[in-house]
Amino acid sequence: ARGLDGEAGENGTNGFNGYYFIASLFKTPIASQLFIILTFYSYIRRKEYTKRLLSDEIFLLLPILFFIVYFNFFFNINTGIRYYLVFFPLLYVFCGRLLIDWQFFSTSRKNLVVILICYLGVSVLSYFPNYIPYFNELITDRKMAYKILADSNVDYGQGENALDDFHAAHPQAIYNPVKPISGLIIVNINDLTGVFGKPQGFTWLRDNFEPDDTIQYTYLIYDISPQELEGLCQKTDFCK
């Protein structure tokens, strides 16, 4: 439940190989991933593209491969995809090859490209103006993204003003309660998952309740009734 990030938070060095493959799978728009797949497929399928790759695009491909290998197998800080961003500009320029013969594309192929571009825009803009916690549609419930990734993939302090506004509108809300309680509860995702502090601190909440809402996808909101709390106390030792 702590997601895939390092136990020690921003200074964690206990990462695992392939972390950035997984982070990219959920943080990169699906349309972009399809463009990347189609680009590499075109290089494999068409011999003239393969020849161009070795003569014209090799200066892009080599650093792309370097960053893929380095970050996934030698860079052991798994605190956020932000470290991996240096890789994407090169990759997207490389993918420009996919559209270089646009005038010869069939109508159906052109329509596919337009649909993917529109899908890309809708997916990204759906998070406006909170782009840091963006996850693609592989996460069907945005409240549950913390179960996959946390740390700076979600929170870089950008939601603090929204938290203050929510508190002003709901003064009864309790922030990061240290023991099981009922009522309206707000918990920062990085506290809930143990990125900041010890993961067992919020085990009672993380393992027994699901969030009802979020504040800018950074803070989770729980509304726990007295009956739900009583049920928790009866079946566990968290309330002792």
Summary of the structure (lengths in Angstrom):
residues: 240
radius of gyration: 22.0
end to end distance: 23.1
largest distance: 71.6
contacts: 666
relative contact order: 0.14
helix: 57%
strand: 7%
